[in-house]
Amino acid sequence: MEHLPPDAETINFKKEELTLPAGRANVLALVFALPVLLVFIPVYVWLWPEQFEAHTLESFYQANKMSVFFYPLLLFIPGAVVHELLHGLTWAVFCKKGLKSIKYGVHWQMLTPYCHCKEMLPLRAYILGGLMPGLVLGILPTIAGLVLGNIYLFAFGLLFTVAAGGDALILWMLRNAKKQDLVQDHPDLIGCIVYRKV
């Protein structure tokens, strides 16, 4: 595991690891995504009830029955890549070494891409990078689909809001951090390392 040396930047900080086992993190990530579904889906149905009439649903299914399961998978793969790129590009703005401090890869056992920031970042910068994919790919398209009555855009946004549940979990784990704290991605586990000033 990569541990940062106690140099001038960290000597006056106390290190705290905020991590979770993969299994528990996956369950909690879904728990964090559930309220979004419980809020947005009823609102969409309330705003656009005609889209959920029996004949409309039947027509939609007949027109899309070959792709209703295939398209989400087709979207999710490049979307997962863009999700990680958004993390890295946002964090790189605040890194001393820019993109050189961002590592991309794939967890082959889970077939999921990942982004790891090697540098410590100020709390707000870390949070911004953590929020960006869920905001750009999730919340904004969900709201746009809701306003426009576009079920495809709405479903796209919901899909990537759920996908950002793990990010929301890590940000929730940072709820007690102070603005002067420094945060670094954990190199091996799900979570991060917080350096609190002493």
C-alpha positions, 0 to 999 in steps of 0.5 A: 500500500502506498503510504505518504511520507511524513514530509513538511506537508503532512508532519502536522497532520493526523492520518485517518483512513475512512474505508469500507469492505467492497461488499458493504460499500456496494450495498450502501451505495444502492441505499444512497441511490434509492432516495433519488429513485423514490423522489424523481420517479413519482414526480415524473409519473405525476408530471407526465401521466399520459406516458404511463397509460396502458396503450402507451406502454404497450406501444413503447414496449412493442417498438423497443422490446429488442433494445429495452435491455440492450441499450442500457448496457450499451450506454453504461459501458462508455458512461462508466468510462466517462464517469471516471474521466470526470473524476480525474479531470476535475481532480487534476485541476487541483493537483500539483502535477496535473494529469500525471497524478491521476491513474486510470485502470480497470478492476478486472474481477468486477469489470469496472473502470476506476480513477485514483488520485495520487495526491492529497487534495483540499477537502473542497477540491476532493468533494468537487471531483467526487460530485462531478460524475453524478452531477453531469451524468446523473442529476442534470440529465434527470432534471432535464428529462423531468422538465422536458418529459423525455423518458430516455434522458430521464432514464439515462440520468437515473442510471448514472445517478444510481451509478454514482451511489458509491461516490455519494457514500464516500462523500458522506463518509467525509461529513465530519471533515473540516475545510482545512483537512487534506484528503487522498484516495485510498490506493487499495480500498474503497474510501479515502485517507483524511489528514487532519491538522493537529 
